[in-house]
Amino acid sequence: MIRRWLDTWTGLGLVVTGMAPQGYRLHLTNVEPGIWWATFAGNVALAAEGFGAAPTPWRAVQVAAWEVVGKR
């Protein structure tokens, strides 16, 4: 049930909103049909600290966020 809720634009927004107070900004790109890249970075001038690629934007954001959280 939670997965279904997070796999929406609303869920994507909630993940981004939760990462922002921790100092992370999202960059989301639709590379080509069916491929989304998401990166979270604390400083946009430096390399991304979390990266995710997936067929849907919400999954790419979730993967990138988990990568950042896992490094802490």
N, C-alpha and C positions, 0 to 999 in steps of 0.2 A: 504494500500500500504506500509506504513512504517512497519507494523507488518510483512508482507511478506518478506521485506528486512532484518529486524532484526532476523527473524527465519532462518538464514543461518550461516554457519561457518564464513563468512565475518562479519555478524552482531555481532556474538559472539566476534570476535576479536576486533571490534570497542568498545564494552562495556568494555572489559578488558583493552584496551588501554586508555579509558576514566577514568577508576578507578585507574590506575597505578600512575598518577601524584598526586592523592589524598592520596597516600601512601598505597593502598590496593593491595594485591597479591591474585591471584586466585588459588584455588586447585579444580580440576575437576576430578571426579571419576565415572567410569561406574561400578556401584555396581553389577548389573546383567543385563541381556538383558531387555531393556525397562525402566531401572531406572538409572538416572544420579543424582549425588550429586555435588553441587557447593558451595564453601565457599569462602568468602572474609575476609581477616584478615589484619589488619595493622601491626601486629607483629606475625610471624608464631609460636612463642613460647607461645602465649596467645590464648584464645578461639576465634573462628571466630565471626566476628561482623555481618555477613550476611550469611544466609544459604538458599539454595533452592534445592528442589528435584522435578524432573519432568521426563517425558518419553523421552524428547529430551535434548541434552546438552545446546542448546541456551536458552530454556525456564528455565532450572535450573539456568543458569547464570543470566538471567534477574530477576528472583525472588530474588536471593541472592543480586544482586546489588540494587534492590528497597528496600530491607530490610535495607541495610546500609544507603542509602539516606534518608529513612524515620526516622532514628534515629538521624539525624542531625538537 
